[in-house]
Amino acid sequence: MRYLILFLLLLAGFFTQAQSKVRINHTAIYVINLKAAADFYRNIIGLDTIAEPFHDGKHAWFKTGEKTALHIIEGANAKLTYYKNQHTCFSVPNLQMFIEKLIERKIAFEDVQGQKGKFTTRVDGVHQIWLQDPDGYWVEVNDEQ
């Protein structure tokens, strides 16, 4: 009987693992200048750093959610051109305050159509802006809560 209970417990554990949902763990970007990219995501976007295991001066990790992260890796040879439709989006509690910070720091932003200094109101009422990090990666910032 004891072995049957142990078998059933192991079987239940297997099915629980097999049915667990896939979730995103992290995204990574490859950059020319780690300091510039890390400063942008820390000081402009407002992400908190998290420990990274390499300690080689070529990586910076940032918390982007409860169990998600952004990994920045230095070593790219050149700035590339990226499409706005391939982007990372962050939500902020007050988009207007975020926009004021960008204006104060002279960081360009635009709406989805590319109009400089403007924001977009999506059909669901969420306001959004678009900007590029130092390597040209597109970042959307919105007020979706």
N, CA and C atoms as an extended XYZ file, in Angstrom:
435
Properties=species:S:1:pos:R:3:atomname:S:1:resname:S:1:resid:I:1 pbc="F F F"
N         0.826       -1.204        0.000 N   MET     1
C         0.000        0.000        0.000 CA  MET     1
C         0.867        1.263        0.000 C   MET     1
N         1.921        1.232        0.816 N   ARG     2
C         2.828        2.380        0.906 CA  ARG     2
C         3.428        2.710       -0.463 C   ARG     2
N         3.797        1.662       -1.233 N   TYR     3
C         4.383        1.875       -2.550 CA  TYR     3
C         3.360        2.424       -3.538 C   TYR     3
N         2.133        2.007       -3.398 N   LEU     4
C         1.077        2.522       -4.259 CA  LEU     4
C         0.862        4.013       -4.013 C   LEU     4
N         0.855        4.409       -2.755 N   ILE     5
C         0.691        5.837       -2.418 CA  ILE     5
C         1.872        6.639       -2.950 C   ILE     5
N         3.084        6.138       -2.765 N   LEU     6
C         4.275        6.818       -3.282 CA  LEU     6
C         4.201        6.944       -4.803 C   LEU     6
N         3.800        5.878       -5.493 N   PHE     7
C         3.662        5.903       -6.944 CA  PHE     7
C         2.640        6.953       -7.377 C   PHE     7
N         1.507        6.991       -6.703 N   LEU     8
C         0.469        7.968       -7.046 CA  LEU     8
C         0.944        9.395       -6.816 C   LEU     8
N         1.684        9.619       -5.755 N   LEU     9
C         2.232       10.957       -5.496 CA  LEU     9
C         3.226       11.369       -6.574 C   LEU     9
N         4.092       10.455       -6.960 N   LEU    10
C         5.046       10.741       -8.035 CA  LEU    10
C         4.321       11.008       -9.353 C   LEU    10
N         3.296       10.212       -9.631 N   LEU    11
C         2.515       10.398      -10.843 CA  LEU    11
C         1.804       11.750      -10.843 C   LEU    11
N         1.244       12.130       -9.714 N   ALA    12
C         0.583       13.434       -9.602 CA  ALA    12
C         1.584       14.556       -9.825 C   ALA    12
N         2.779       14.431       -9.285 N   GLY    13
C         3.823       15.429       -9.494 CA  GLY    13
C         4.218       15.549      -10.948 C   GLY    13
N         4.298       14.410      -11.640 N   PHE    14
C         4.623       14.419      -13.058 CA  PHE    14
C         3.573       15.175      -13.853 C   PHE    14
N         2.298       14.888      -13.605 N   PHE    15
C         1.233       15.560      -14.347 CA  PHE    15
C         1.158       17.043      -14.015 C   PHE    15
N         1.446       17.394      -12.787 N   THR    16
C         1.459       18.811      -12.416 CA  THR    16
C         2.545       19.539      -13.193 C   THR    16
N         3.739       18.963      -13.272 N   GLN    17
C         4.822       19.577      -14.035 CA  GLN    17
C         4.485       19.633      -15.519 C   GLN    17
N         3.926       18.556      -16.051 N   ALA    18
C         3.624       18.494      -17.479 CA  ALA    18
C         2.567       19.515      -17.872 C   ALA    18
N         1.684       19.880      -16.943 N   GLN    19
C         0.613       20.807      -17.257 CA  GLN    19
C         0.967       22.250      -16.913 C   GLN    19
N         2.130       22.491      -16.346 N   SER    20
C         2.476       23.869      -15.993 CA  SER    20
C         2.620       24.704      -17.259 C   SER    20
N         2.317       25.953      -17.130 N   LYS    21
C         2.338       26.863      -18.273 CA  LYS    21
C         3.756       27.344      -18.542 C   LYS    21
N         4.032       27.579      -19.792 N   VAL    22
C         5.291       28.190      -20.186 CA  VAL    22
C         5.201       29.670      -19.863 C   VAL    22
N         6.271       30.259      -19.393 N   ARG    23
C         6.311       31.688      -19.120 CA  ARG    23
C         7.633       32.237      -19.630 C   ARG    23
N         7.648       33.518      -19.914 N   ILE    24
C         8.890       34.150      -20.340 CA  ILE    24
C         9.786       34.324      -19.113 C   ILE    24
N        11.056       34.031      -19.274 N   ASN    25
C        12.031       34.167      -18.199 CA  ASN    25
C        12.798       35.466      -18.349 C   ASN    25
N        13.340       35.705      -19.540 N   HIS    26
C        14.055       36.958      -19.782 CA  HIS    26
C        14.124       37.239      -21.275 C   HIS    26
N        14.413       38.479      -21.578 N   THR    27
C        14.775       38.860      -22.931 CA  THR    27
C        16.198       39.403      -22.850 C   THR    27
N        16.890       39.369      -23.957 N   ALA    28
C        18.264       39.852      -23.976 CA  ALA    28
C        18.455       40.779      -25.168 C   ALA    28
N        19.265       41.806      -24.944 N   ILE    29
C        19.653       42.686      -26.047 CA  ILE    29
C        21.171       42.738      -26.098 C   ILE    29
N        21.695       42.872      -27.289 N   TYR    30
C        23.125       42.887      -27.561 CA  TYR    30
C        23.504       44.322      -27.904 C   TYR    30
N        24.398       44.923      -27.127 N   VAL    31
C        24.661       46.354      -27.249 CA  VAL    31
C        26.130       46.657      -27.509 C   VAL    31
N        26.367       47.870      -27.984 N   ILE    32
C        27.725       48.351      -28.217 CA  ILE    32
C        28.364       48.801      -26.903 C   ILE    32
N        27.624       49.597      -26.132 N   ASN    33
C        28.162       50.212      -24.921 CA  ASN    33
C        27.281       49.827      -23.732 C   ASN    33
N        27.794       48.930      -22.898 N   LEU    34
C        27.019       48.441      -21.756 CA  LEU    34
C        26.641       49.563      -20.807 C   LEU    34
N        27.567       50.476      -20.517 N   LYS    35
C        27.285       51.550      -19.568 CA  LYS    35
C        26.136       52.426      -20.058 C   LYS    35
N        26.166       52.816      -21.329 N   ALA    36
C        25.101       53.668      -21.879 CA  ALA    36
C        23.755       52.956      -21.835 C   ALA    36
N        23.728       51.685      -22.230 N   ALA    37
C        22.472       50.924      -22.229 CA  ALA    37
C        21.959       50.728      -20.802 C   ALA    37
N        22.851       50.344      -19.896 N   ALA    38
C        22.435       50.118      -18.502 CA  ALA    38
C        21.939       51.413      -17.870 C   ALA    38
N        22.603       52.525      -18.133 N   ASP    39
C        22.147       53.825      -17.610 CA  ASP    39
C        20.751       54.150      -18.129 C   ASP    39
N        20.492       53.881      -19.399 N   PHE    40
C        19.182       54.152      -19.984 CA  PHE    40
C        18.093       53.340      -19.279 C   PHE    40
N        18.305       52.041      -19.152 N   TYR    41
C        17.260       51.199      -18.565 CA  TYR    41
C        17.113       51.430      -17.057 C   TYR    41
N        18.192       51.816      -16.397 N   ARG    42
C        18.120       52.104      -14.955 CA  ARG    42
C        17.551       53.493      -14.701 C   ARG    42
N        18.102       54.509      -15.349 N   ASN    43
C        17.789       55.898      -15.011 CA  ASN    43
C        16.646       56.511      -15.816 C   ASN    43
N        16.415       56.043      -17.012 N   ILE    44
C        15.322       56.583      -17.825 CA  ILE    44
C        14.084       55.698      -17.680 C   ILE    44
N        14.217       54.425      -17.979 N   ILE    45
C        13.073       53.520      -17.875 CA  ILE    45
C        12.718       53.273      -16.405 C   ILE    45
N        13.717       53.175      -15.546 N   GLY    46
C        13.455       53.014      -14.110 CA  GLY    46
C        13.506       51.583      -13.603 C   GLY    46
N        14.221       50.708      -14.303 N   LEU    47
C        14.318       49.321      -13.870 CA  LEU    47
C        15.339       49.159      -12.747 C   LEU    47
N        15.093       48.196      -11.894 N   ASP    48
C        16.027       47.860      -10.815 CA  ASP    48
C        16.998       46.796      -11.307 C   ASP    48
N        18.267       46.938      -10.932 N   THR    49
C        19.262       45.937      -11.304 CA  THR    49
C        19.082       44.691      -10.440 C   THR    49
N        19.487       43.573      -11.002 N   ILE    50
C        19.537       42.331      -10.246 CA  ILE    50
C        20.913       41.710      -10.456 C   ILE    50
N        21.300       40.840       -9.557 N   ALA    51
C        22.616       40.222       -9.631 CA  ALA    51
C        22.752       39.408      -10.913 C   ALA    51
N        23.894       39.539      -11.533 N   GLU    52
C        24.196       38.721      -12.707 CA  GLU    52
C        25.427       37.891      -12.365 C   GLU    52
N        25.482       36.659      -12.830 N   PRO    53
C        26.517       35.733      -12.373 CA  PRO    53
C        27.879       35.863      -13.047 C   PRO    53
N        27.994       36.639      -14.101 N   PHE    54
C        29.222       36.635      -14.876 CA  PHE    54
C        30.315       37.513      -14.279 C   PHE    54
N        29.948       38.671      -13.766 N   HIS    55
C        30.904       39.601      -13.148 CA  HIS    55
C        32.096       39.879      -14.070 C   HIS    55
N        31.807       40.048      -15.359 N   ASP    56
C        32.872       40.261      -16.331 CA  ASP    56
C        32.828       41.645      -16.958 C   ASP    56
N        31.900       42.505      -16.488 N   GLY    57
C        31.785       43.845      -17.048 CA  GLY    57
C        31.121       43.894      -18.403 C   GLY    57
N        30.574       42.782      -18.858 N   LYS    58
C        29.929       42.739      -20.172 CA  LYS    58
C        28.441       42.421      -20.077 C   LYS    58
N        27.914       42.334      -18.862 N   HIS    59
C        26.508       41.987      -18.649 CA  HIS    59
C        25.889       42.896      -17.603 C   HIS    59
N        24.620       43.214      -17.805 N   ALA    60
C        23.811       43.896      -16.782 CA  ALA    60
C        22.428       43.271      -16.845 C   ALA    60
N        21.892       42.961      -15.671 N   TRP    61
C        20.569       42.345      -15.609 CA  TRP    61
C        19.628       43.264      -14.856 C   TRP    61
N        18.381       43.332      -15.336 N   PHE    62
C        17.369       44.190      -14.734 CA  PHE    62
C        16.076       43.410      -14.529 C   PHE    62
N        15.411       43.689      -13.434 N   LYS    63
C        14.124       43.069      -13.147 CA  LYS    63
C        13.048       43.775      -13.970 C   LYS    63
N        12.271       42.985      -14.709 N   THR    64
C        11.195       43.561      -15.522 CA  THR    64
C         9.818       43.106      -15.065 C   THR    64
N         9.769       42.181      -14.135 N   GLY    65
C         8.500       41.668      -13.629 CA  GLY    65
C         8.749       40.750      -12.460 C   GLY    65
N         7.689       40.110      -12.011 N   GLU    66
C         7.801       39.239      -10.836 CA  GLU    66
C         8.884       38.181      -11.010 C   GLU    66
N         8.888       37.525      -12.166 N   LYS    67
C         9.895       36.493      -12.427 CA  LYS    67
C        10.481       36.652      -13.822 C   LYS    67
N        10.651       37.902      -14.264 N   THR    68
C        11.199       38.150      -15.595 CA  THR    68
C        12.312       39.193      -15.514 C   THR    68
N        13.197       39.146      -16.501 N   ALA    69
C        14.355       40.029      -16.489 CA  ALA    69
C        14.724       40.463      -17.901 C   ALA    69
N        15.484       41.538      -17.955 N   LEU    70
C        16.131       42.002      -19.177 CA  LEU    70
C        17.617       41.791      -18.983 C   LEU    70
N        18.251       41.081      -19.898 N   HIS    71
C        19.695       40.871      -19.859 CA  HIS    71
C        20.316       41.733      -20.955 C   HIS    71
N        21.262       42.573      -20.570 N   ILE    72
C        21.980       43.402      -21.537 CA  ILE    72
C        23.385       42.828      -21.658 C   ILE    72
N        23.800       42.590      -22.896 N   ILE    73
C        25.085       41.961      -23.161 CA  ILE    73
C        25.890       42.866      -24.077 C   ILE    73
N        27.071       43.246      -23.643 N   GLU    74
C        27.939       44.102      -24.459 CA  GLU    74
C        28.741       43.261      -25.440 C   GLU    74
N        28.981       43.834      -26.640 N   GLY    75
C        29.803       43.152      -27.627 CA  GLY    75
C        29.381       43.386      -29.063 C   GLY    75
N        28.249       44.070      -29.262 N   ALA    76
C        27.809       44.347      -30.633 CA  ALA    76
C        28.821       45.248      -31.325 C   ALA    76
N        29.005       45.050      -32.616 N   ASN    77
C        29.984       45.825      -33.384 CA  ASN    77
C        29.442       47.131      -33.921 C   ASN    77
N        28.135       47.173      -34.180 N   ALA    78
C        27.557       48.354      -34.820 CA  ALA    78
C        26.100       48.500      -34.402 C   ALA    78
N        25.631       49.741      -34.450 N   LYS    79
C        24.222       50.020      -34.210 CA  LYS    79
C        23.436       49.558      -35.428 C   LYS    79
N        22.354       48.824      -35.197 N   LEU    80
C        21.544       48.299      -36.283 CA  LEU    80
C        20.230       49.070      -36.368 C   LEU    80
N        19.508       48.850      -37.453 N   THR    81
C        18.185       49.436      -37.619 CA  THR    81
C        17.157       48.404      -37.182 C   THR    81
N        16.242       48.824      -36.320 N   TYR    82
C        15.212       47.928      -35.818 CA  TYR    82
C        13.841       48.451      -36.212 C   TYR    82
N        12.892       47.552      -36.327 N   TYR    83
C        11.512       47.911      -36.633 CA  TYR    83
C        10.771       48.220      -35.345 C   TYR    83
N         9.924       49.212      -35.376 N   LYS    84
C         9.132       49.595      -34.206 CA  LYS    84
C         8.230       48.456      -33.754 C   LYS    84
N         7.756       47.646      -34.684 N   ASN    85
C         6.866       46.549      -34.315 CA  ASN    85
C         7.561       45.458      -33.502 C   ASN    85
N         8.874       45.438      -33.505 N   GLN    86
C         9.606       44.521      -32.628 CA  GLN    86
C        10.162       45.372      -31.498 C   GLN    86
N         9.516       45.312      -30.353 N   HIS    87
C         9.844       46.231      -29.269 CA  HIS    87
C         9.608       45.578      -27.916 C   HIS    87
N        10.064       46.267      -26.893 N   THR    88
C         9.764       45.900      -25.512 CA  THR    88
C         8.881       47.004      -24.959 C   THR    88
N         7.865       46.619      -24.191 N   CYS    89
C         6.939       47.604      -23.645 CA  CYS    89
C         6.979       47.582      -22.124 C   CYS    89
N         7.026       48.770      -21.541 N   PHE    90
C         6.958       48.936      -20.091 CA  PHE    90
C         5.759       49.819      -19.777 C   PHE    90
N         5.066       49.504      -18.698 N   SER    91
C         3.951       50.327      -18.229 CA  SER    91
C         4.403       51.145      -17.035 C   SER    91
N         3.988       52.396      -17.009 N   VAL    92
C         4.317       53.293      -15.895 CA  VAL    92
C         3.009       53.793      -15.278 C   VAL    92
N         3.040       54.144      -13.984 N   PRO    93
C         1.811       54.611      -13.343 CA  PRO    93
C         1.339       55.977      -13.828 C   PRO    93
N         2.283       56.811      -14.313 N   ASN    94
C         1.913       58.154      -14.748 CA  ASN    94
C         2.716       58.495      -16.004 C   ASN    94
N         2.096       58.330      -17.157 N   LEU    95
C         2.794       58.566      -18.423 CA  LEU    95
C         3.207       60.026      -18.572 C   LEU    95
N         2.378       60.952      -18.116 N   GLN    96
C         2.713       62.370      -18.247 CA  GLN    96
C         3.998       62.704      -17.485 C   GLN    96
N         4.150       62.164      -16.279 N   MET    97
C         5.386       62.394      -15.516 CA  MET    97
C         6.589       61.783      -16.231 C   MET    97
N         6.389       60.626      -16.837 N   PHE    98
C         7.464       59.985      -17.586 CA  PHE    98
C         7.857       60.842      -18.782 C   PHE    98
N         6.864       61.372      -19.499 N   ILE    99
C         7.131       62.253      -20.645 CA  ILE    99
C         7.891       63.494      -20.193 C   ILE    99
N         7.512       64.067      -19.069 N   GLU   100
C         8.211       65.251      -18.550 CA  GLU   100
C         9.675       64.945      -18.256 C   GLU   100
N         9.950       63.745      -17.744 N   LYS   101
C        11.338       63.338      -17.497 CA  LYS   101
C        12.105       63.251      -18.815 C   LYS   101
N        11.467       62.717      -19.855 N   LEU   102
C        12.131       62.629      -21.155 CA  LEU   102
C        12.426       64.015      -21.714 C   LEU   102
N        11.457       64.918      -21.622 N   ILE   103
C        11.645       66.281      -22.121 CA  ILE   103
C        12.777       66.968      -21.369 C   ILE   103
N        12.781       66.825      -20.049 N   GLU   104
C        13.825       67.436      -19.215 CA  GLU   104
C        15.216       66.933      -19.605 C   GLU   104
N        15.311       65.672      -19.975 N   ARG   105
C        16.606       65.064      -20.327 CA  ARG   105
C        16.873       65.095      -21.831 C   ARG   105
N        15.975       65.763      -22.563 N   LYS   106
C        16.122       65.916      -24.015 CA  LYS   106
C        16.213       64.564      -24.732 C   LYS   106
N        15.327       63.654      -24.334 N   ILE   107
C        15.250       62.339      -24.968 CA  ILE   107
C        14.027       62.331      -25.876 C   ILE   107
N        14.269       62.069      -27.139 N   ALA   108
C        13.195       62.094      -28.138 CA  ALA   108
C        12.228       60.933      -27.939 C   ALA   108
N        10.949       61.211      -28.186 N   PHE   109
C         9.912       60.190      -28.183 CA  PHE   109
C         8.905       60.556      -29.254 C   PHE   109
N         8.059       59.593      -29.593 N   GLU   110
C         7.080       59.826      -30.646 CA  GLU   110
C         5.867       58.934      -30.449 C   GLU   110
N         4.849       59.176      -31.265 N   ASP   111
C         3.671       58.307      -31.235 CA  ASP   111
C         3.898       57.135      -32.189 C   ASP   111
N         2.925       56.262      -32.297 N   VAL   112
C         3.082       55.065      -33.115 CA  VAL   112
C         3.294       55.405      -34.593 C   VAL   112
N         2.777       56.558      -35.046 N   GLN   113
C         2.935       56.969      -36.438 CA  GLN   113
C         4.259       57.680      -36.713 C   GLN   113
N         5.012       57.987      -35.645 N   GLY   114
C         6.300       58.647      -35.821 CA  GLY   114
C         6.273       60.150      -35.635 C   GLY   114
N         5.156       60.699      -35.140 N   GLN   115
C         5.084       62.140      -34.888 CA  GLN   115
C         5.854       62.462      -33.608 C   GLN   115
N         6.897       63.259      -33.744 N   LYS   116
C         7.789       63.583      -32.626 CA  LYS   116
C         7.041       64.319      -31.515 C   LYS   116
N         7.333       63.948      -30.263 N   GLY   117
C         6.760       64.615      -29.110 CA  GLY   117
C         5.278       64.364      -28.882 C   GLY   117
N         4.712       63.389      -29.536 N   LYS   118
C         3.280       63.081      -29.422 CA  LYS   118
C         3.087       61.706      -28.782 C   LYS   118
N         1.873       61.464      -28.295 N   PHE   119
C         1.531       60.145      -27.790 CA  PHE   119
C         0.340       59.599      -28.553 C   PHE   119
N         0.158       58.287      -28.491 N   THR   120
C        -0.943       57.605      -29.149 CA  THR   120
C        -1.943       57.169      -28.088 C   THR   120
N        -3.227       57.267      -28.411 N   THR   121
C        -4.263       56.666      -27.577 CA  THR   121
C        -4.783       55.453      -28.334 C   THR   121
N        -4.551       54.271      -27.754 N   ARG   122
C        -5.014       53.048      -28.401 CA  ARG   122
C        -6.533       52.969      -28.345 C   ARG   122
N        -7.112       52.061      -29.114 N   VAL   123
C        -8.563       51.901      -29.141 CA  VAL   123
C        -9.119       51.495      -27.776 C   VAL   123
N        -8.277       50.905      -26.910 N   ASP   124
C        -8.730       50.518      -25.570 CA  ASP   124
C        -8.502       51.621      -24.535 C   ASP   124
N        -8.056       52.818      -25.002 N   GLY   125
C        -7.883       53.954      -24.109 CA  GLY   125
C        -6.504       54.087      -23.490 C   GLY   125
N        -5.628       53.124      -23.703 N   VAL   126
C        -4.267       53.190      -23.159 CA  VAL   126
C        -3.457       54.197      -23.971 C   VAL   126
N        -2.690       55.035      -23.276 N   HIS   127
C        -1.810       56.012      -23.925 CA  HIS   127
C        -0.416       55.408      -24.020 C   HIS   127
N         0.260       55.677      -25.129 N   GLN   128
C         1.584       55.093      -25.337 CA  GLN   128
C         2.498       56.057      -26.083 C   GLN   128
N         3.784       55.908      -25.796 N   ILE   129
C         4.824       56.612      -26.533 CA  ILE   129
C         5.883       55.602      -26.939 C   ILE   129
N         6.731       56.029      -27.838 N   TRP   130
C         7.804       55.184      -28.359 CA  TRP   130
C         9.108       55.959      -28.299 C   TRP   130
N        10.170       55.278      -27.901 N   LEU   131
C        11.501       55.869      -27.919 CA  LEU   131
C        12.509       54.772      -28.197 C   LEU   131
N        13.735       55.181      -28.474 N   GLN   132
C        14.776       54.208      -28.757 CA  GLN   132
C        15.868       54.304      -27.707 C   GLN   132
N        16.406       53.143      -27.346 N   ASP   133
C        17.518       53.122      -26.403 CA  ASP   133
C        18.802       53.507      -27.141 C   ASP   133
N        19.935       53.604      -26.464 N   PRO   134
C        21.168       54.050      -27.132 CA  PRO   134
C        21.600       53.193      -28.328 C   PRO   134
N        21.167       51.942      -28.387 N   ASP   135
C        21.522       51.082      -29.515 CA  ASP   135
C        20.441       51.018      -30.582 C   ASP   135
N        19.373       51.762      -30.399 N   GLY   136
C        18.326       51.809      -31.404 CA  GLY   136
C        17.184       50.834      -31.202 C   GLY   136
N        17.217       50.057      -30.106 N   TYR   137
C        16.091       49.164      -29.826 CA  TYR   137
C        14.868       50.007      -29.488 C   TYR   137
N        13.710       49.642      -30.038 N   TRP   138
C        12.478       50.375      -29.766 CA  TRP   138
C        11.900       49.963      -28.425 C   TRP   138
N        11.441       50.961      -27.701 N   VAL   139
C        10.808       50.770      -26.406 CA  VAL   139
C         9.466       51.512      -26.430 C   VAL   139
N         8.412       50.802      -26.089 N   GLU   140
C         7.101       51.434      -25.891 CA  GLU   140
C         6.923       51.652      -24.394 C   GLU   140
N         6.384       52.790      -24.023 N   VAL   141
C         6.026       53.057      -22.632 CA  VAL   141
C         4.556       53.448      -22.644 C   VAL   141
N         3.772       52.799      -21.787 N   ASN   142
C         2.349       53.122      -21.756 CA  ASN   142
C         1.837       53.215      -20.331 C   ASN   142
N         0.571       53.604      -20.208 N   ASP   143
C        -0.023       53.772      -18.878 CA  ASP   143
C        -1.033       52.676      -18.547 C   ASP   143
N        -0.914       51.537      -19.229 N   GLU   144
C        -1.829       50.437      -18.951 CA  GLU   144
C        -1.578       49.911      -17.538 C   GLU   144
N        -2.617       49.833      -16.755 N   GLN   145
C        -2.469       49.332      -15.393 CA  GLN   145
C        -3.326       48.121      -15.241 C   GLN   145
